[in-house]
Amino acid sequence: MDPSFIFNHLGEDRENYKYAVAPPIFQTSNFTFENVAAMRSAIKDEMNNSFYTRGSNPTIDTLRRKVAALEGAENALVFGSGSAAAAAAFMSQVNQGDHVVAVRKPYSWTSKLLSNTLPRFGVETTFIDGTEVQNFELAIKENTKVIYLESPNSLTFEMQDIAAVCQLAKANKLITIIDNSWASPLLQKPIDLGCDIVIHSATKYLAGHSDLVAGVLCASNKIVKKIFHEEFMTFGAIISPHDAALLIRSLRTLAIRMEKVQKTTQAVVSFLKDHPKIAKIYYPLDRDFPQFQLAKKQMLGGSGLFSIELAVENRDEVDKFCDALEGFILACSWGGYESLIFPLCGLDDAENYKDNDLPWNLVRISIGLEEPEFLINDLKRAFEVL
Ligand SMILES: *Cc1c(COP(=O)(O)O)cnc(C)c1O
């Protein structure tokens, strides 16, 4: 389906809403019925009929249809956060005694889910280096149910050969779950490559304005229906109709935002590459990235999140560099209109990041919608304080 049609028209059913151009926000918790027969008929399919907003709401349903189409999935659910989508995806596919094979160093709270929460219910995870398909094969056990991918991850950007891993999963009757937040649905199509469940932190590129937290899950009708009737309705981690309307608005500009971010990132990465104060760059679409060929093979381009290692002596120097930047705001998260700088050493006192094996001089950069010259000049200024 043409992305322009998805962004501007799909799921808006304007004839039902007085032909309003922008979809109305259904700020209501529940829906009434003309008679008992109508009520009885609506509850037969609570996932698709407006009955109670924890299950279905027209504003949120419009968003669901757009997101599913963007991922090339049959169906989608929208959650109150990316972490809620991830938790629902895993909980829906494992039972006590099951086993998960996951890529090493996944997103921090996904890591916590797999290392702390799921083991309390008898589900164990083996973390592997996902850059080699063979490592998945070696880790699969008799009780393995799920393979978890994050391609690339959001700190050091290791990728997996998605098509090859999905083929292996299918041969072993395993479900694949992938976090596709980095590439956005425009630059990577995991469903086409064979994945069963695609999740996003919609907080990042899908929303793109750093003003809301949300998550999405895309899959077949069968999987989505199962999740709807259990994890979605029982955990109740829904998005508000108001935030859904903001997300619909954000999607209108997703394509132009990704195009701009991609161009600017290429310019900034080129500048940084040759700089004497840069020890290493982690960006999948950089020619010298170890998995550059794989990136070219399975993605249509690169987004605006990458990491650098500063060539400095100590942590104070990292602090000095980051503090000197003015065009980059010091903050976590990514994918918004504003460029961000995020030094890993800023997390040194965070319980959830203790004992990670990431380099102390690693600094993550998220490129926003500013002009490349503005950002490069700012970086030049900051390098001068070193
Ligand atoms: C932010 C993030 C998440 C979690 O999403 P929230 O919307 O913050 O709950 C999951 N995966 C990745 C890669 C992320 O960057």
Ligand as a Chemical Component Dictionary entry (heavy atoms), coordinates in Angstrom:
data_LIG
# 
_chem_comp.id                   LIG 
_chem_comp.type                 NON-POLYMER 
_chem_comp.pdbx_formal_charge   0 
_chem_comp.three_letter_code    LIG 
# 
loop_
_chem_comp_atom.comp_id 
_chem_comp_atom.atom_id 
_chem_comp_atom.alt_atom_id 
_chem_comp_atom.type_symbol 
_chem_comp_atom.charge 
_chem_comp_atom.model_Cartn_x 
_chem_comp_atom.model_Cartn_y 
_chem_comp_atom.model_Cartn_z 
_chem_comp_atom.pdbx_ordinal 
LIG C1 C1 C 0 12.652 3.394  24.168 1  
LIG C2 C2 C 0 12.775 2.004  23.684 2  
LIG C3 C3 C 0 11.899 0.996  24.102 3  
LIG C4 C4 C 0 10.861 1.217  25.165 4  
LIG O1 O1 O 0 9.870  2.051  24.703 5  
LIG P1 P1 P 0 9.024  3.011  25.690 6  
LIG O2 O2 O 0 8.086  3.655  24.751 7  
LIG O3 O3 O 0 9.996  3.937  26.320 8  
LIG O4 O4 O 0 8.368  2.133  26.684 9  
LIG C5 C5 C 0 12.015 -0.254 23.533 10 
LIG N1 N1 N 0 12.966 -0.515 22.621 11 
LIG C6 C6 C 0 13.843 0.421  22.209 12 
LIG C7 C7 C 0 14.859 0.069  21.200 13 
LIG C8 C8 C 0 13.772 1.709  22.730 14 
LIG O5 O5 O 0 14.656 2.631  22.344 15 
# 
loop_
_chem_comp_bond.comp_id 
_chem_comp_bond.atom_id_1 
_chem_comp_bond.atom_id_2 
_chem_comp_bond.value_order 
_chem_comp_bond.pdbx_ordinal 
LIG C1 C2 SING 1  
LIG C2 C3 SING 2  
LIG C2 C8 DOUB 3  
LIG C3 C4 SING 4  
LIG C3 C5 DOUB 5  
LIG C4 O1 SING 6  
LIG O1 P1 SING 7  
LIG P1 O2 DOUB 8  
LIG P1 O3 SING 9  
LIG P1 O4 SING 10 
LIG C5 N1 SING 11 
LIG N1 C6 DOUB 12 
LIG C6 C7 SING 13 
LIG C6 C8 SING 14 
LIG C8 O5 SING 15 
# 
